[in-house]
Amino acid sequence: DAGVIQSPRHEVTEMGQEVTLRCKPISGHNSLFWYRQTMMRGLELLIYFNNNVPIDDSGMPEDRFSAKMPNASFSTLKIQPSEPRDSAVYFCATQGADTQYFGPGTRLTVL
Amino acid sequence: TQLLEQSPQFLSIQEGENLTVYCNSSSVFSSLQWYRQEPGEGPVLLVTVVTGGEVKKLKRLTFQFGDARKDSSLHITAAQTGDTGLYLCAGSSGSARQLTFGSGTQLTVLP
């Protein structure tokens, strides 16, 4: 298995633009997590899906952030409009049984 | 809100030395995990501890879960340069799959 796949790996955009981050989970994993990592705040859980259904989105910072999981093999995290303070590394992780497997992350820079 | 505090935040040692990293909380966790993250990659699970007082060994790494399941430690014996990385503890409560991550310890092992 190729592991969790995230795209793009790097994204540089200007303030106000829409950003879409993508994640392909490991086949058969029924839980998917979106995290954000910054030096100041560490690794924070944004939202968690189970069987494609959002279970806990209490970590989503504000309405500018939205996440979808239309099927078991794909999820997106969208920021609209983006702001400089959204600059961070965004990780997708998936879990089958007991272990979360992280993707390589998307490094987002908002200018 | 459950918080996990890690100490030290930064640690720089010479190859061959021993070290201990601590993870503390005022909350009780049903299980606690330790991850290592290298630059440009996502965290990778090292171990999961679930029983108070449990000790697990992974080669030169020894992990301990506190009796009250509120704290944990990671001890590395005879550190090697390949041990360099960001070490993260993460706790979960009950049957929830969500993890609360600690602030991380950046370890640098010098040759």
Interface residues (C-beta under 8 A of the other chain):
Chain A: V4 S31 F33 G42 L43 E44 L45 Y48 N50 D56 F91 A93 Q95 D98 T99 Q100 Y101 F102 G103 P104 G105
Chain B: G40 E41 G42 P43 V44 L45 T48 L88 R97 Q98 L99 T100 F101 G102 S103 G104
